[in-house]
Amino acid sequence: MAIKGLMRVADMGERLAFLRGFMARPREVASLVPSSRFLERRISRVIDAGEARTVVELGPGTGGTTRAVLAELPADAHLLAVDTNPAFVRRLKAIRDPRLTVAEGSAEDLPALLKAHGLTRPDVIFSGIPFSTMPEETANGILAGVWRVLAPGGRFMAYQFRDAVLRRGRPIMGEPLVECEWVNLPPMHFYSWDKSGRSGSRHTTGSATAP
C-alpha cells in the first residue's frame, strides 16, 4: 500500500508539473496532461527502442516517455532529450541513467546539439512537440533538419493529436506510416518516416505508405 501511495504522489507531481508547463508555454506543450502508460509503451514499440543505439527525443516534457524508452534501450545506447522548458529540463536531469543526456534548447538547434554532445547521427528521432501550434516556416525547418541528421536507415516518428506534421512532412520526407493509440487523453496518432539506407538497416528502406 505504501508503494502504491508513493506512486500516486509521484504521478500527481508529474501531472502538476506538466500542467504548469502547459500554462506557462501553451504553444510548446501538446497537452494539459502527460502521456498515458499505454502511449509510452506504444512509443517504445513504434521506434523499436530495443534495437536503437543513438536516439533523440524532442519535447520530452516531464520525462514519462523518456523513462519508458530508457527501459527498453540497449545498455550501450544513448538518448539525447531536448526541451525548451527549463522546469522540464530540471526534472529530466533528475533521471539517473548514464545513457541519458538532457539539453535545454530548441528542436531547430538539433544539428548543433548533436555536435556539442559528441553524438553520432541518430538512428531514431521521436517527437512530441506540437507542430500544429508553430509557424509553418519553423515546422518546415525542424523537419528538414531532422531528416538531414537522421542516419541512413533511421526512423523519425512524431506522435500528435492533429495532422499538421503529416501535411508539412510529406514534401520533405514522403508518405508516413500512420498508427493510433486511442487509450490516451487525447488520442494520439503516430506518424513514422523511414529514411532510405544501406541494405540490412534496422528499418524498411524508403518511406512507408499510409493506410
Residue frames as a rotation matrix with the C-alpha (Angstrom) as fourth column:
MET 1
0.566 0.824 0.000 0.00
0.824 -0.566 0.000 0.00
0.000 0.000 -1.000 0.00
ALA 2
0.416 -0.479 -0.774 2.82
0.196 -0.783 0.590 2.41
-0.888 -0.397 -0.232 0.86
ILE 3
-0.661 -0.696 0.282 4.50
0.385 0.009 0.923 1.84
-0.645 0.718 0.262 -2.52
LYS 4
-0.188 0.682 0.707 1.23
0.960 -0.025 0.279 2.42
0.208 0.731 -0.650 -4.38
GLY 5
0.718 0.457 -0.525 0.71
0.607 -0.780 0.150 5.59
-0.341 -0.427 -0.838 -2.36
LEU 6
-0.069 -0.845 -0.531 4.15
0.122 -0.535 0.836 6.86
-0.990 -0.007 0.140 -3.31
MET 7
-0.710 -0.154 0.688 3.47
0.663 0.184 0.725 6.07
-0.238 0.971 -0.029 -6.97
ARG 8
0.313 0.902 0.299 0.22
0.937 -0.344 0.059 8.05
0.156 0.262 -0.952 -6.83
VAL 9
0.609 -0.178 -0.773 2.04
0.282 -0.862 0.420 11.01
-0.742 -0.474 -0.475 -5.25
ALA 10
-0.505 -0.863 -0.006 4.75
0.229 -0.141 0.963 10.83
-0.832 0.485 0.269 -7.95
ASP 11
-0.436 0.428 0.792 2.13
0.897 0.141 0.419 10.66
0.068 0.893 -0.445 -10.71
MET 12
0.659 0.722 -0.212 0.30
0.743 -0.668 0.033 13.66
-0.118 -0.179 -0.977 -9.23
GLY 13
0.216 -0.674 -0.706 3.57
0.147 -0.692 0.706 15.60
-0.965 -0.256 -0.050 -9.07
GLU 14
-0.743 -0.492 0.453 4.24
0.470 0.098 0.877 14.86
-0.477 0.865 0.158 -12.72
ARG 15
-0.012 0.838 0.545 0.71
0.981 -0.096 0.169 15.92
0.194 0.537 -0.821 -13.70
LEU 16
0.729 0.261 -0.632 1.04
0.485 -0.850 0.208 19.19
-0.483 -0.458 -0.746 -11.79
ALA 17
-0.232 -0.903 -0.362 4.43
0.128 -0.397 0.909 19.89
-0.964 0.165 0.208 -13.35
PHE 18
-0.663 0.043 0.747 3.01
0.737 0.210 0.642 19.19
-0.130 0.977 -0.171 -16.80
LEU 19
0.425 0.897 0.119 0.03
0.903 -0.430 0.021 21.48
0.070 0.098 -0.993 -16.16
ARG 20
0.485 -0.333 -0.808 2.34
0.213 -0.852 0.479 24.29
-0.848 -0.404 -0.343 -15.01
GLY 21
-0.618 -0.772 0.151 4.41
0.285 -0.041 0.958 23.80
-0.733 0.635 0.246 -18.15
PHE 22
-0.304 0.605 0.736 1.30
0.943 0.083 0.321 24.00
0.133 0.792 -0.596 -20.32
MET 23
0.699 0.624 -0.349 0.08
0.683 -0.728 0.066 27.16
-0.212 -0.284 -0.935 -18.58
ALA 24
0.198 -0.720 -0.665 3.50
0.088 -0.662 0.744 28.81
-0.976 -0.206 -0.067 -18.91
ARG 25
-0.641 -0.499 -0.583 4.09
-0.565 -0.208 0.798 27.83
-0.520 0.841 -0.148 -22.55
PRO 26
0.189 0.853 0.487 0.85
-0.239 0.521 -0.820 26.57
-0.953 0.038 0.302 -24.12
ARG 27
0.713 0.073 -0.698 2.19
-0.695 -0.063 -0.716 26.72
-0.096 0.995 0.006 -27.70
GLU 28
-0.216 -0.914 -0.344 5.11
-0.882 0.334 -0.332 24.44
0.418 0.232 -0.879 -26.82
VAL 29
-0.829 0.005 0.558 3.27
-0.352 0.771 -0.530 21.76
-0.434 -0.637 -0.638 -24.78
ALA 30
-0.860 0.412 -0.301 0.97
-0.167 0.330 0.929 19.42
0.482 0.849 -0.215 -26.67
SER 31
-0.007 0.870 -0.493 -1.50
0.368 0.460 0.808 18.60
0.930 -0.176 -0.324 -23.90
LEU 32
0.352 0.240 0.905 -2.82
-0.690 -0.587 0.424 19.51
0.633 -0.773 -0.041 -20.45
VAL 33
0.743 -0.031 0.668 -1.79
-0.512 0.617 0.598 16.10
-0.431 -0.787 0.442 -19.07
PRO 34
-0.354 -0.932 -0.079 1.28
-0.818 0.268 0.509 13.88
-0.453 0.245 -0.857 -19.50
SER 35
-0.267 0.190 -0.945 1.20
-0.757 0.565 0.328 10.79
0.596 0.803 -0.007 -21.70
SER 36
0.691 0.561 0.456 -0.52
-0.719 0.597 0.354 7.62
-0.073 -0.573 0.816 -20.55
ARG 37
-0.115 -0.715 0.690 1.36
-0.502 0.641 0.581 4.38
-0.857 -0.279 -0.432 -19.84
PHE 38
0.494 0.364 0.789 -0.31
0.463 0.658 -0.594 2.91
-0.736 0.659 0.157 -22.94
LEU 39
0.988 -0.143 -0.055 1.12
-0.133 -0.618 -0.775 5.74
0.077 0.773 -0.630 -25.07
GLU 40
0.311 -0.933 0.183 4.57
-0.880 -0.210 0.426 5.35
-0.359 -0.294 -0.886 -23.52
ARG 41
-0.060 -0.299 0.952 4.65
-0.028 0.954 0.298 1.63
-0.998 -0.009 -0.066 -24.29
ARG 42
0.769 0.414 0.486 3.38
0.463 0.163 -0.871 2.29
-0.440 0.895 -0.066 -27.83
ILE 43
0.796 -0.540 -0.273 6.18
-0.602 -0.752 -0.269 4.80
-0.060 0.378 -0.924 -28.45
SER 44
-0.075 -0.874 0.480 8.85
-0.689 0.394 0.609 2.26
-0.721 -0.285 -0.631 -27.45
ARG 45
0.096 0.189 0.977 7.30
0.373 0.903 -0.211 -0.29
-0.923 0.385 0.017 -29.79
VAL 46
0.929 0.349 0.124 6.90
0.246 -0.333 -0.910 2.05
-0.276 0.876 -0.395 -32.78
ILE 47
0.631 -0.752 -0.187 10.51
-0.773 -0.590 -0.235 3.28
0.066 0.293 -0.954 -32.62
ASP 48
0.776 -0.330 -0.538 11.81
0.185 0.934 -0.306 -0.26
0.603 0.138 0.786 -31.98
ALA 49
0.683 -0.466 0.562 13.70
-0.694 -0.654 0.302 1.01
0.227 -0.597 -0.770 -28.91
GLY 50
0.749 -0.359 0.557 15.27
-0.135 0.740 0.659 -2.37
-0.648 -0.569 0.506 -28.18
GLU 51
0.482 -0.568 0.667 17.31
0.858 0.458 -0.230 -2.14
-0.175 0.684 0.708 -31.40
ALA 52
0.886 -0.078 0.457 18.24
0.106 -0.926 -0.363 1.56
0.451 0.371 -0.812 -31.25
ARG 53
0.089 -0.923 -0.375 21.70
0.966 0.171 -0.192 2.91
0.241 -0.345 0.907 -30.49
THR 54
-0.918 -0.304 -0.256 21.54
0.356 -0.914 -0.193 6.71
-0.175 -0.268 0.947 -30.75
VAL 55
-0.065 0.989 0.133 18.11
0.955 0.023 0.296 8.19
0.289 0.146 -0.946 -30.03
VAL 56
-0.978 -0.116 0.171 16.87
0.073 -0.969 -0.238 11.78
0.193 -0.220 0.956 -29.87
GLU 57
-0.118 0.964 -0.237 13.66
0.993 0.116 -0.024 12.80
0.004 -0.238 -0.971 -28.11
LEU 58
-0.849 -0.060 0.525 12.23
0.166 -0.974 0.157 16.22
0.502 0.220 0.836 -28.98
GLY 59
-0.237 0.780 0.579 9.82
-0.723 -0.539 0.432 17.61
0.649 -0.316 0.692 -26.39
PRO 60
-0.603 -0.065 -0.795 10.11
0.244 0.934 -0.261 15.01
0.760 -0.351 -0.547 -23.61
GLY 61
0.376 0.806 0.457 8.07
-0.249 -0.387 0.888 17.07
0.893 -0.447 0.055 -21.15
THR 62
0.488 -0.104 0.867 8.25
-0.871 -0.122 0.476 15.74
0.056 -0.987 -0.151 -17.60
GLY 63
-0.432 -0.902 -0.021 10.00
-0.902 0.432 0.003 12.53
0.007 0.020 -1.000 -18.64
GLY 64
0.269 0.592 0.759 7.38
-0.532 0.749 -0.395 9.77
-0.802 -0.298 0.517 -18.73
THR 65
0.979 0.075 -0.189 8.17
-0.203 0.429 -0.880 8.91
0.015 0.900 0.435 -22.35
THR 66
0.210 -0.978 -0.023 11.90
-0.821 -0.163 -0.547 9.28
0.531 0.134 -0.837 -21.65
ARG 67
-0.308 -0.300 0.903 11.85
-0.842 0.528 -0.111 6.74
-0.443 -0.794 -0.415 -18.83
ALA 68
0.627 0.624 0.467 9.72
-0.313 0.751 -0.582 4.32
-0.713 0.219 0.666 -20.88
VAL 69
0.864 -0.357 -0.356 12.18
-0.321 0.156 -0.934 4.39
0.389 0.921 0.020 -23.79
LEU 70
-0.089 -0.936 0.341 15.21
-0.942 -0.033 -0.335 4.10
0.325 -0.351 -0.878 -21.49
ALA 71
0.110 0.208 0.972 13.67
-0.695 0.715 -0.074 0.95
-0.711 -0.667 0.223 -20.04
GLU 72
0.864 0.301 0.403 13.80
0.062 0.732 -0.678 -0.64
-0.499 0.611 0.614 -23.50
LEU 73
0.714 -0.620 -0.325 17.08
-0.646 -0.404 -0.648 0.73
0.270 0.673 -0.689 -24.85
PRO 74
0.620 -0.600 -0.505 20.18
0.478 0.800 -0.363 -1.50
0.622 -0.017 0.783 -25.03
ALA 75
0.660 -0.407 -0.632 22.90
0.628 -0.163 0.761 -0.95
-0.413 -0.899 0.148 -22.42
ASP 76
-0.412 -0.911 0.002 25.22
0.726 -0.327 0.605 0.65
-0.551 0.251 0.796 -24.97
ALA 77
0.101 0.541 0.835 22.61
0.884 -0.434 0.174 3.04
0.457 0.720 -0.522 -26.42
HIS 78
-0.821 -0.302 -0.485 22.37
0.495 -0.799 -0.340 6.79
-0.285 -0.519 0.806 -25.84
LEU 79
0.177 0.939 0.296 19.35
0.961 -0.230 0.153 9.06
0.211 0.257 -0.943 -25.58
LEU 80
-0.931 -0.366 -0.001 19.51
0.363 -0.923 -0.126 12.84
0.045 -0.117 0.992 -26.06
ALA 81
0.074 0.985 -0.157 16.39
0.996 -0.080 -0.033 14.55
-0.046 -0.154 -0.987 -24.66
VAL 82
-0.875 -0.385 0.292 15.83
0.440 -0.886 0.148 18.12
0.202 0.258 0.945 -25.88
ASP 83
0.216 0.963 -0.158 13.30
0.967 -0.188 0.175 20.53
0.138 -0.191 -0.972 -24.35
THR 84
-0.249 -0.248 0.936 12.86
0.325 -0.932 -0.160 24.31
0.912 0.265 0.313 -24.31
ASN 85
0.651 0.641 0.406 11.20
-0.188 -0.383 0.905 24.42
0.736 -0.665 -0.129 -20.87
PRO 86
-0.340 -0.882 0.325 13.71
-0.572 -0.081 -0.817 24.94
0.747 -0.464 -0.477 -18.01
ALA 87
-0.008 0.405 0.914 11.35
-0.967 0.231 -0.110 23.36
-0.256 -0.885 0.390 -15.45
PHE 88
0.939 0.331 -0.094 11.01
-0.344 0.881 -0.326 20.22
-0.025 0.338 0.941 -17.56
VAL 89
0.342 -0.895 -0.285 14.77
-0.251 0.206 -0.946 20.12
0.906 0.395 -0.154 -18.11
ARG 90
-0.348 -0.452 0.821 15.36
-0.894 -0.102 -0.435 20.16
0.280 -0.886 -0.369 -14.35
ARG 91
0.446 0.587 0.676 13.01
-0.738 0.668 -0.094 17.21
-0.507 -0.457 0.731 -13.87
LEU 92
0.918 -0.121 -0.377 14.64
-0.206 0.668 -0.716 15.31
0.338 0.735 0.588 -16.72
LYS 93
0.012 -0.998 0.066 18.10
-0.520 -0.062 -0.852 15.82
0.854 -0.024 -0.520 -15.22
ALA 94
-0.050 0.041 0.998 16.88
-0.978 0.200 -0.057 14.08
-0.202 -0.979 0.030 -12.07
ILE 95
0.946 0.314 -0.085 16.59
-0.325 0.906 -0.271 10.83
-0.008 0.284 0.959 -14.06
ARG 96
0.142 -0.947 0.287 19.71
-0.777 0.073 0.625 8.90
-0.613 -0.312 -0.726 -13.09
ASP 97
0.774 0.026 0.633 20.77
0.315 0.851 -0.421 6.96
-0.549 0.525 0.650 -16.16
PRO 98
-0.139 -0.942 -0.306 24.23
0.048 -0.315 0.948 7.17
-0.989 0.118 0.089 -17.74
ARG 99
-0.486 -0.002 0.874 22.69
0.830 0.313 0.462 6.65
-0.274 0.950 -0.151 -21.19
LEU 100
0.530 0.823 0.207 20.69
0.847 -0.526 -0.079 9.90
0.044 0.217 -0.975 -20.90
THR 101
-0.782 -0.611 -0.125 21.84
0.610 -0.791 0.046 13.40
-0.127 -0.041 0.991 -21.87
VAL 102
0.360 0.919 -0.160 19.44
0.882 -0.391 -0.262 16.29
-0.303 -0.046 -0.952 -21.30
ALA 103
-0.771 -0.593 0.234 19.78
0.637 -0.709 0.304 19.52
-0.014 0.383 0.924 -23.28
GLU 104
0.158 0.770 -0.618 17.83
0.472 -0.609 -0.638 22.74
-0.867 -0.190 -0.460 -22.91
GLY 105
-0.780 -0.420 -0.464 17.25
-0.203 -0.532 0.822 24.04
-0.592 0.736 0.330 -26.40
SER 106
0.204 0.870 -0.448 15.05
-0.744 -0.160 -0.649 24.07
-0.637 0.466 0.614 -29.47
ALA 107
0.445 0.049 0.894 14.48
0.378 0.895 -0.238 21.30
-0.812 0.444 0.380 -31.97
GLU 108
0.996 -0.092 -0.016 15.71
-0.060 -0.501 -0.863 23.84
0.071 0.860 -0.505 -34.54
ASP 109
0.360 -0.918 0.169 19.17
-0.933 -0.358 0.038 23.52
0.025 -0.171 -0.985 -32.95
LEU 110
0.900 0.093 0.426 19.35
-0.201 0.956 0.216 19.71
-0.387 -0.280 0.879 -33.23
PRO 111
0.731 -0.683 -0.011 22.39
0.328 0.364 -0.872 19.54
0.599 0.633 0.490 -35.56
ALA 112
0.029 -0.734 0.679 24.38
-0.486 -0.604 -0.632 21.82
0.873 -0.312 -0.374 -33.23
LEU 113
0.440 0.199 0.876 23.22
-0.895 0.181 0.409 19.93
-0.078 -0.963 0.258 -30.11
LEU 114
0.993 -0.115 0.028 24.34
0.118 0.981 -0.152 16.59
-0.010 0.154 0.988 -31.55
LYS 115
0.369 -0.910 0.188 27.74
0.246 -0.099 -0.964 18.06
0.896 0.402 0.187 -32.35
ALA 116
0.113 -0.306 0.945 28.05
-0.754 -0.646 -0.119 19.73
0.647 -0.699 -0.303 -28.93
HIS 117
0.497 0.164 0.852 27.44
-0.781 0.512 0.357 16.42
-0.378 -0.843 0.383 -27.14
GLY 118
-0.492 -0.858 -0.147 29.69
-0.826 0.408 0.389 14.40
-0.274 0.313 -0.909 -29.44
LEU 119
0.007 0.608 0.794 26.88
-0.152 0.785 -0.600 12.18
-0.988 -0.116 0.098 -30.69
THR 120
-0.921 -0.268 0.283 26.73
0.189 0.327 0.926 10.34
-0.340 0.906 -0.251 -34.00
ARG 121
-0.636 0.738 -0.225 23.82
-0.667 -0.379 0.641 10.69
0.388 0.558 0.734 -36.41
PRO 122
-0.454 0.491 0.744 20.78
-0.619 0.427 -0.659 9.18
-0.641 -0.759 0.111 -34.63
ASP 123
-0.972 0.200 -0.123 19.07
0.056 0.707 0.705 6.09
0.228 0.678 -0.699 -35.92
VAL 124
-0.077 0.983 -0.167 15.86
0.936 0.129 0.328 7.15
0.344 -0.131 -0.930 -34.16
ILE 125
-0.990 0.000 0.140 14.35
-0.051 -0.931 -0.362 10.60
0.130 -0.366 0.922 -33.59
PHE 126
-0.251 0.961 -0.118 10.94
0.852 0.278 0.445 10.83
0.460 0.011 -0.888 -31.97
SER 127
-0.945 -0.115 0.308 8.96
0.061 -0.982 -0.180 13.93
0.323 -0.151 0.934 -31.16
GLY 128
-0.208 0.901 -0.380 6.03
0.976 0.166 -0.140 15.06
-0.063 -0.400 -0.914 -29.06
ILE 129
-0.776 -0.084 -0.625 6.34
0.156 -0.986 -0.062 18.76
-0.610 -0.146 0.779 -29.87
PRO 130
0.170 0.970 0.174 3.06
0.530 0.059 -0.846 20.18
-0.831 0.236 -0.504 -31.26
PHE 131
-0.776 -0.497 0.388 3.71
0.567 -0.281 0.774 21.01
-0.276 0.821 0.500 -34.91
SER 132
-0.015 0.879 0.476 0.15
0.928 -0.165 0.335 22.36
0.373 0.447 -0.813 -35.19
THR 133
0.774 0.366 -0.517 0.89
0.582 -0.734 0.351 25.38
-0.250 -0.572 -0.781 -32.96
MET 134
-0.078 -0.890 -0.450 4.16
0.362 -0.446 0.819 26.57
-0.929 -0.098 0.357 -34.51
PRO 135
0.309 0.144 -0.940 4.68
-0.678 -0.660 -0.324 28.77
-0.667 0.737 -0.107 -37.58
GLU 136
0.975 0.150 0.165 4.90
0.005 0.727 -0.686 26.80
-0.223 0.670 0.708 -40.81
GLU 137
0.557 -0.828 -0.064 8.41
-0.466 -0.248 -0.849 28.09
0.688 0.503 -0.524 -41.52
THR 138
-0.095 -0.567 0.818 9.60
-0.993 0.109 -0.040 26.87
-0.067 -0.816 -0.574 -38.11
ALA 139
0.512 0.382 0.769 7.98
-0.394 0.900 -0.185 23.46
-0.763 -0.209 0.612 -38.55
ASN 140
0.984 -0.150 -0.100 9.47
-0.041 0.353 -0.935 23.03
0.175 0.923 0.341 -42.01
GLY 141
0.255 -0.948 0.190 12.91
-0.756 -0.318 -0.572 24.00
0.603 0.003 -0.798 -40.70
ILE 142
-0.005 -0.192 0.981 12.71
-0.872 0.480 0.089 21.45
-0.489 -0.856 -0.170 -37.87
LEU 143
0.752 0.387 0.534 11.55
-0.133 0.882 -0.452 18.65
-0.646 0.268 0.715 -40.15
ALA 144
0.845 -0.502 -0.184 14.22
-0.212 0.002 -0.977 19.39
0.491 0.865 -0.105 -42.75
GLY 145
0.014 -0.875 0.484 16.89
-0.933 -0.185 -0.308 19.43
0.359 -0.447 -0.819 -40.04
VAL 146
0.235 0.169 0.957 15.65
-0.652 0.757 0.027 16.17
-0.720 -0.631 0.288 -38.55
TRP 147
0.958 0.201 0.205 15.69
0.012 0.686 -0.727 14.45
-0.287 0.699 0.655 -41.94
ARG 148
0.617 -0.782 -0.089 19.17
-0.487 -0.291 -0.824 15.78
0.618 0.551 -0.560 -42.67
VAL 149
-0.208 -0.778 0.593 20.79
-0.963 0.058 -0.262 14.48
0.169 -0.625 -0.762 -39.46
LEU 150
0.592 0.490 0.640 18.90
-0.609 0.792 -0.043 11.17
-0.528 -0.364 0.767 -39.31
ALA 151
-0.476 -0.843 0.250 21.20
-0.503 0.494 0.710 8.26
-0.722 0.212 -0.659 -40.14
PRO 152
-0.413 0.286 -0.864 20.59
-0.808 0.322 0.493 6.19
0.420 0.902 0.098 -43.30
GLY 153
-0.456 0.337 -0.824 18.02
0.225 0.939 0.259 3.52
0.861 -0.067 -0.504 -42.48
GLY 154
-0.974 0.018 -0.225 16.81
0.216 -0.215 -0.952 5.55
-0.066 -0.977 0.205 -39.48
ARG 155
-0.165 0.984 0.073 13.29
0.847 0.104 0.521 6.41
0.505 0.148 -0.850 -38.37
PHE 156
-0.966 0.077 0.247 11.63
-0.179 -0.888 -0.423 9.71
0.187 -0.453 0.872 -37.45
MET 157
-0.324 0.896 -0.302 8.38
0.779 0.434 0.452 9.39
0.536 -0.089 -0.839 -35.52
ALA 158
-0.894 0.165 0.417 6.08
-0.319 -0.887 -0.335 12.18
0.314 -0.432 0.845 -34.34
TYR 159
-0.495 0.789 -0.363 3.14
0.849 0.528 -0.011 11.47
0.184 -0.314 -0.932 -32.04
GLN 160
-0.979 0.196 0.049 0.45
-0.193 -0.980 0.053 14.13
0.058 0.043 0.997 -32.40
PHE 161
-0.409 0.903 0.132 -3.27
0.546 0.358 -0.757 14.62
-0.731 -0.237 -0.640 -31.90
ARG 162
0.612 0.514 -0.601 -3.52
-0.298 -0.555 -0.777 16.85
-0.733 0.655 -0.187 -35.01
ASP 163
0.607 -0.294 0.739 -2.22
0.657 0.708 -0.258 16.13
-0.448 0.642 0.623 -38.51
ALA 164
0.874 -0.285 -0.393 -0.08
-0.389 -0.895 -0.216 19.24
-0.290 0.342 -0.894 -39.13
VAL 165
-0.081 -0.979 0.189 3.13
-0.571 0.201 0.796 17.19
-0.817 -0.044 -0.575 -39.13
LEU 166
0.031 0.179 0.983 1.64
0.582 0.797 -0.164 14.89
-0.813 0.577 -0.080 -41.78
ARG 167
0.884 0.400 0.241 0.90
0.430 -0.499 -0.752 17.81
-0.181 0.769 -0.613 -44.12
ARG 168
0.754 -0.633 -0.175 4.23
-0.633 -0.771 0.068 19.52
-0.178 0.060 -0.982 -43.51
GLY 169
0.015 -0.800 0.600 6.29
-0.418 0.541 0.730 16.35
-0.908 -0.262 -0.326 -43.53
ARG 170
0.635 0.333 0.697 5.08
0.367 0.664 -0.651 14.93
-0.680 0.669 0.300 -46.86
PRO 171
0.965 -0.253 -0.066 7.02
-0.180 -0.460 -0.869 17.36
0.190 0.851 -0.490 -49.13
ILE 172
0.246 -0.930 0.274 10.24
-0.968 -0.248 0.028 16.69
0.042 -0.272 -0.961 -47.18
MET 173
-0.563 -0.510 0.650 10.05
-0.681 0.732 -0.014 13.00
-0.469 -0.451 -0.759 -46.24
GLY 174
-0.763 0.345 -0.546 7.28
-0.284 0.581 0.763 11.46
0.581 0.737 -0.345 -48.34
GLU 175
0.287 0.958 -0.018 4.33
-0.511 0.169 0.843 9.42
0.810 -0.233 0.538 -47.08
PRO 176
-0.573 -0.493 0.655 4.47
-0.809 0.211 -0.548 8.14
0.132 -0.844 -0.519 -43.48
LEU 177
-0.518 0.460 -0.721 3.18
0.425 0.870 0.250 5.03
0.742 -0.177 -0.646 -41.80
VAL 178
-0.421 0.470 0.776 0.22
-0.682 -0.728 0.070 6.09
0.597 -0.500 0.627 -39.62
GLU 179
-0.456 0.314 -0.833 -0.95
0.592 0.806 -0.020 4.40
0.665 -0.502 -0.553 -36.41
CYS 180
-0.027 0.504 0.864 -3.15
-0.484 -0.762 0.430 5.50
0.875 -0.407 0.264 -33.50
GLU 181
-0.800 -0.110 -0.590 -3.22
0.460 0.519 -0.720 4.99
0.385 -0.848 -0.365 -29.74
TRP 182
-0.037 0.913 0.406 -6.78
0.070 -0.402 0.913 5.50
0.997 0.063 -0.049 -28.54
VAL 183
0.635 0.255 -0.729 -6.11
0.693 0.228 0.684 4.80
0.341 -0.940 -0.032 -24.85
ASN 184
-0.600 -0.747 -0.288 -4.70
0.799 -0.577 -0.167 8.24
-0.042 -0.330 0.943 -24.16
LEU 185
0.601 0.770 -0.213 -6.11
0.762 -0.632 -0.137 11.69
-0.240 -0.080 -0.967 -23.42
PRO 186
0.382 0.799 -0.464 -6.25
-0.785 0.016 -0.619 12.98
-0.487 0.601 0.633 -26.11
PRO 187
0.737 -0.124 0.665 -5.94
0.356 0.907 -0.225 10.01
-0.575 0.403 0.712 -28.53
MET 188
0.136 -0.812 -0.567 -2.62
-0.527 -0.544 0.653 10.19
-0.839 0.210 -0.502 -30.36
HIS 189
0.999 0.043 -0.006 -1.62
-0.025 0.449 -0.893 9.48
-0.035 0.892 0.450 -33.94
PHE 190
0.199 -0.971 0.133 1.85
0.060 0.147 0.987 8.20
-0.978 -0.189 0.088 -34.75
TYR 191
0.967 0.005 -0.253 3.46
-0.248 -0.192 -0.950 9.37
-0.053 0.981 -0.184 -37.99
SER 192
0.347 -0.870 0.351 6.62
0.027 0.384 0.923 7.42
-0.938 -0.311 0.156 -38.87
TRP 193
0.859 -0.201 -0.470 9.04
-0.506 -0.204 -0.838 8.06
0.073 0.958 -0.277 -41.71
ASP 194
0.582 -0.700 0.414 11.86
0.355 0.676 0.645 5.63
-0.732 -0.228 0.642 -42.58
LYS 195
0.452 -0.517 -0.727 14.90
-0.727 -0.686 0.036 7.07
-0.517 0.512 -0.686 -44.29
SER 196
0.931 -0.163 -0.327 16.38
-0.139 0.670 -0.729 5.17
0.339 0.724 0.601 -47.20
GLY 197
0.403 -0.823 0.400 19.59
-0.824 -0.137 0.549 3.44
-0.397 -0.551 -0.734 -46.21
ARG 198
-0.530 -0.722 -0.444 22.07
-0.830 0.549 0.096 0.68
0.175 0.420 -0.891 -46.73
SER 199
0.218 0.586 -0.780 20.87
-0.380 0.788 0.485 -2.88
0.899 0.190 0.395 -47.03
GLY 200
-0.164 -0.217 -0.962 20.39
0.677 0.684 -0.270 -4.60
0.717 -0.696 0.035 -43.69
SER 201
-0.780 -0.059 0.622 19.36
-0.297 -0.841 -0.452 -1.34
0.550 -0.537 0.639 -41.97
ARG 202
-0.947 0.314 -0.065 17.07
0.211 0.456 -0.865 -1.69
-0.242 -0.833 -0.498 -38.98
HIS 203
-0.091 0.955 -0.283 14.06
-0.140 -0.294 -0.945 -0.08
-0.986 -0.046 0.161 -40.69
THR 204
0.388 0.348 0.853 12.42
0.731 0.448 -0.515 -0.61
-0.562 0.824 -0.081 -44.06
THR 205
-0.726 -0.688 0.008 14.21
0.515 -0.536 0.669 1.13
-0.456 0.489 0.744 -46.89
GLY 206
-0.746 0.437 0.503 12.24
0.226 -0.544 0.808 4.10
0.627 0.716 0.307 -48.15
SER 207
-0.732 0.544 0.410 9.13
-0.681 -0.573 -0.456 5.81
-0.013 -0.614 0.790 -46.80
ALA 208
-0.805 0.549 0.226 6.27
0.453 0.814 -0.364 3.70
-0.384 -0.191 -0.903 -45.57
THR 209
-0.739 0.613 0.278 2.80
0.032 -0.380 0.924 4.14
0.673 0.692 0.261 -47.03
ALA 210
-0.772 0.532 0.348 -0.07
-0.562 -0.314 -0.766 5.49
-0.299 -0.786 0.541 -45.00
PRO 211
-0.761 0.542 0.357 -3.11
0.556 0.828 -0.070 3.22
-0.334 0.145 -0.931 -44.88
